[in-house]
Amino acid sequence: MDVVQVSELCKKYKNKYRTKIALDNISFSVKKGEILGIIGPSGVGKTTLLKILTGQLLPDSGQFDILGGKISQKTYENLGIMMSDGLYETLSIKYNLQLFAEIFNINSKRVDQLLKITDLYELRNKKVTKLSSGEKQRLLLCRTLLHQPQLLLLDEPTSRLDPKNTVAIHELLSKLKREGKTIILTTHDMLEAEQICDRVIFLHQGRVIEIGRPYELKLKYNPKVKYELMLKNGEFLKFTETRGDLLQISALLENKKVATLHTCEPTLNDIFLKLVKGGKDK
Ligand SMILES: Nc1ncnc2c1ncn2[C@@H]1O[C@H](COP(=O)(O)OP(=O)(O)OP(=O)(O)O)[C@@H](O)[C@H]1O
């Protein structure tokens, strides 16, 4: 079942001096239980897309369905949005969450549970003004998850986190996926996309330039050189998949000359750079 279906979305920002095409004919769909990563560098239209999907911005043309229909007040009951903060700066972590819990009529046990999962429980009485950017980020995620939404739209959920907290949030997102939640997230981090996303969309200059599962893209863009060996004498050798090369690798292995052996599939970063090479700015 498609939880999100987007068809030919276009959005331009216009002012007196210039028109900026932020989204150019974007189409994709997301299935229940999928994590979709929208990736690309700064300014390619990721936030614009999320703003449209969350009803904060109208597209110029195109359509989308979300959670089985057009966006309405009811949609928000099952939608978790993590974008700009909007936290109550002078209130504590816990009070910020309690306020939202009361609005959604949620038991305060859920607040404590989320604070523990995101490693904020010990800091629960600290005011938002005194939080580090990583702590704020985790608080925002708690607020997004509070009402147990079916669909999460997360704008760079790990952008300000240290490695330990990044791993914790990745684990949390994977757990939510296993529970059947659907997640769309934006990221600049290609490694993150590779590790946690079922599929990724590469955006460039407002257009979808590639879409697919990370491992499928890696196979699709796999270079001719397939294996890289370091010999015990420190020499580096590269091999393709021809019969001759494979026989050479086998001989080196048999003669115990090999120190390390790696396959050379590209990273998502390599693929993105390959796709945009030669692209001009609009
Ligand atoms: N309100 C606006 N008025 C004019 N131009 C805008 C407006 N909002 C965004 N843009 C431009 O539209 C393009 C897409 O912006 P958007 O914020 O969607 O990019 P992004 O991929 O989310 O970037 P980042 O990763 O830096 O958040 C950018 O060139 C941006 O400067």
The ligand as an SDF file (V2000), in Angstrom:
LIG
                    3D

 31 33  0  0  0  0  0  0  0  0999 V2000
   10.9270   31.3720    0.5840 N   0  0  0  0  0  0  0  0  0  0  0  0
   11.8210   31.2820   -0.3940 C   0  0  0  0  0  0  0  0  0  0  0  0
   11.9680   32.2960   -1.2930 N   0  0  0  0  0  0  0  0  0  0  0  0
   12.8550   32.2140   -2.3000 C   0  0  0  0  0  0  0  0  0  0  0  0
   13.6610   31.1550   -2.5200 N   0  0  0  0  0  0  0  0  0  0  0  0
   13.5610   30.1140   -1.6670 C   0  0  0  0  0  0  0  0  0  0  0  0
   12.6410   30.1270   -0.5580 C   0  0  0  0  0  0  0  0  0  0  0  0
   12.7810   28.9540    0.1170 N   0  0  0  0  0  0  0  0  0  0  0  0
   13.7330   28.2530   -0.5200 C   0  0  0  0  0  0  0  0  0  0  0  0
   14.1920   28.9420   -1.5910 N   0  0  0  0  0  0  0  0  0  0  0  0
   15.2180   28.4940   -2.5580 C   0  0  0  0  0  0  0  0  0  0  0  0
   14.7260   27.2890   -3.1770 O   0  0  0  0  0  0  0  0  0  0  0  0
   15.7760   26.3350   -3.2970 C   0  0  0  0  0  0  0  0  0  0  0  0
   15.4030   25.0640   -2.5580 C   0  0  0  0  0  0  0  0  0  0  0  0
   15.3890   25.3770   -1.1670 O   0  0  0  0  0  0  0  0  0  0  0  0
   15.1800   24.2330   -0.0520 P   0  0  0  0  0  0  0  0  0  0  0  0
   15.1680   24.9180    1.2730 O   0  0  0  0  0  0  0  0  0  0  0  0
   14.0060   23.4250   -0.4100 O   0  0  0  0  0  0  0  0  0  0  0  0
   16.5150   23.3940   -0.2420 O   0  0  0  0  0  0  0  0  0  0  0  0
   17.1380   22.2310    0.6750 P   0  0  0  0  0  0  0  0  0  0  0  0
   17.5560   21.1590   -0.2440 O   0  0  0  0  0  0  0  0  0  0  0  0
   16.2010   21.8730    1.7530 O   0  0  0  0  0  0  0  0  0  0  0  0
   18.4000   22.9530    1.2950 O   0  0  0  0  0  0  0  0  0  0  0  0
   19.1020   22.6870    2.7650 P   0  0  0  0  0  0  0  0  0  0  0  0
   19.6590   21.3030    2.7060 O   0  0  0  0  0  0  0  0  0  0  0  0
   20.1580   23.7570    2.8340 O   0  0  0  0  0  0  0  0  0  0  0  0
   18.0300   22.8530    3.8100 O   0  0  0  0  0  0  0  0  0  0  0  0
   17.0310   27.0150   -2.7570 C   0  0  0  0  0  0  0  0  0  0  0  0
   17.7460   27.5580   -3.8380 O   0  0  0  0  0  0  0  0  0  0  0  0
   16.5060   28.1150   -1.8620 C   0  0  0  0  0  0  0  0  0  0  0  0
   17.3890   29.2080   -1.8170 O   0  0  0  0  0  0  0  0  0  0  0  0
  1  2  1  0
  2  3  1  0
  2  7  2  0
  3  4  2  0
  4  5  1  0
  5  6  2  0
  6  7  1  0
  6 10  1  0
  7  8  1  0
  8  9  2  0
  9 10  1  0
 10 11  1  0
 11 12  1  0
 11 30  1  0
 12 13  1  0
 13 14  1  0
 13 28  1  0
 14 15  1  0
 15 16  1  0
 16 17  2  0
 16 18  1  0
 16 19  1  0
 19 20  1  0
 20 21  2  0
 20 22  1  0
 20 23  1  0
 23 24  1  0
 24 25  2  0
 24 26  1  0
 24 27  1  0
 28 29  1  0
 28 30  1  0
 30 31  1  0
M  END
$$$$
